[in-house]
Amino acid sequence: MSIAQAKRFTLDEYHRLGELGFFHEDDHIELINGEIIEMASKGTAHETCLRKLWKELPKILGDKATLQSQAPITLPPNSEPEPDFAIVQNRADDYLSAHPKPADVLLVMEVSDSSLAYDQDVKIPLYAKAGITDYWIFNLFDNYLEAYSEPYQDNQGRYGYSNKRIFLSNEVINFPCFPNLSLDLARVFPPKLNF
């Protein structure tokens, strides 16, 4: 007796679907572990935090690295997430030839309200498995930053980060990729509202 199984897509198949016009320009989707995932709609606190990060991050980083927002990162063999922000190494072609790969990524950042459990339960192992060294979650429910580092694989084959630090919304955090640069979290976390 055969059991029905969902079709998993490769990166090439996913890109081909895009080329064929299968997706609409307004679709908010990403490929995660071979599944095409529709991203959650964003609340006002999420959008406010994104706007504040857009004001702060370019000023801090300058031309030391490339900042991208809601743009693909290719994680072979079958994932292409579009994190809220990623700091990637500068490249002469500005990634015209291909999306950034794990070796290009210095830091991934997600702003999380309704997507918090997904960003913790699915994205942590995804990024850790890819070898992305640093992952930040701007946790809007608890109003603090979760900073993950030191990816590992346990003896059951599960991936995660061995180091998790919490930074409150009134603290300052240094960038792991540029320790002399820091972000004042009070400038990016929106005032606490009830969701």
N, C-alpha and C positions, 0 to 999 in steps of 0.2 A: 504494500500500500504506500503510495507516494504522499508526501506531506507538501502542501503548498508553501512556497517560500517567496519572499519579496525579491524583486530584481535589484541587484546591487550594480551600481554604475562605476566604471573606471573613470579616471580623469579624462581620457580621450573621448569616451562616450558622452560624458557630461559637456565637454567643450563642443562636441559635434551637435548635440541638441541645441546649444546656444546658437551655433552657426546656422542651423536650420530654422531658426526663429521659433523654436518650441516654447521659449520663455519670453515673456513680455518685459519691456524695459523697466517697468515699474515693479516687477516681481522682486521680493526680498527673499532670496533663496541662497543656500550654500550647500556644498556637497560635504557630508560628514560620514566617514566610514562607509562610503558607497551609497548612502541614502541622500536623496534630495530633500532638504529640510527647509520649510517655510519659516522664516524668522519671525519672532513675536513682534507685535506692534509696540511702538515705543510710547511711554507715557510722558507727561510734561516734565517730570523730574529728570528722566533719562535725557530728554532733548536739552534741558537746561544745562545738565552736567556736560554733555557733548559740546555745547556752545562755549562753555567756560573753558574746557580743555582746548578748543580751537583757538581761544584767545591766548592761553598760557603756553602751550607746548611749542608753537613756532618761535616765540620770543626766547624761550629757554634753549632750544636746540640749535637755533640759527642754521648754519650750513654744516654742522658736525655730522648729521645723519639725515635720512629721508623719512618724513612723516607721511603715513598714509592712513586714510580713514575709510572704513567699510569697503575695503578693497581686498581682493583675493591674496591669499598666501597658499602656495601649492605644497601640500604635504603628501608625497607619494606613499602608497599607490592609489588611494581613492578618497582623498579629502582635499577640499579647497574652502576653508572657512574664510569669512570676511569679518574679522574682528573690528570693533569700534575704532580702535587705533592700533597701529603697529609702527615701531621705530625700526627701520631697516638700514643696512649699510648703504652709503652712497654708491651709485654705480654710474659709469659714464653714459650709458644709454637710458638712464632713469627707468629701467625695467621694461623697455619697449620690446625686447626680444622674449621675455618670459616674466611671469609673476615671481615675486620673491619666494625662495625656497628656505627651509629651516636654517641653513648656514648663513643666510642673509639677514635673519631676524635677530634683532638685539633685545626687543621687548614687545610683548603683546599685551594690550589693555582692552578689557571689556567693561562697559558700564552696565550694571545689572539691577533691574527692578523685577519685572515679571519673569525674566530669564535667569534668575539667580541659580536655581537648582540645576538647570541645564548647563550653565557656565561652570558650575562646580563639578557636577557628576559626569558630564560628557566631555567638556572642553579640557579639563585638567588632564585626564589620561591621554587625550588626543595630542595636546601640545607636548606633554612630557615624553610620550612615545616618539614624537618627531625630533626630540632633543632640543626643543626651544628652552633656553636656560632660565628665562624669567617671564612670569605671567602675573599681571595685576588685575584684580577685580575691584572696581569701584562699587561697593556693596551699598546700594541706596536704601535698603531696608534697615540695616544696622548702622548706617551712616559712618562707615569706615572703609579703609582700603585693605584688601587682602593681598599680600605680596608673596608669591610663590617662587621658589628657586630650588636648584639642585634636583633635576629630574632623576628618577630611578625606575627600575623594574624589579618587582619582588619575585620570589621563587615560584609563585603561581602564575607568573606572566602578566600581572597587572602593573599598570604604570601610574605614577603620581610624582609629587614633589616632596622631598624629605624636609624641606624648610618652608614653614608658613608663618609669616609675621603679620600682625595687625597694626595698622596705623590709624589713629583716630582722626576725625575730620578737621581737627585744629592743629595737627602735627605737620612737620615738614619731612619729606622723604627724598633721599638721594637716588638718582638713577643708577641702576647697577652697571649699565654700559658706560656711564659718564659720572663717576663718583663725585666729581667736583661740581656737578649740576644738581639742583634740587627743585622740587615742586612743593609749593605751599598748598596743602590740601584744603585749607580754608577758602582758597580762591577758586576751587573747582566744585566742591560739594555744594549742592543747592541747600537752602534752609530746609530743615526736616519737616516734612508734611506727612499727614496720614494718608496711606495709599488705599 
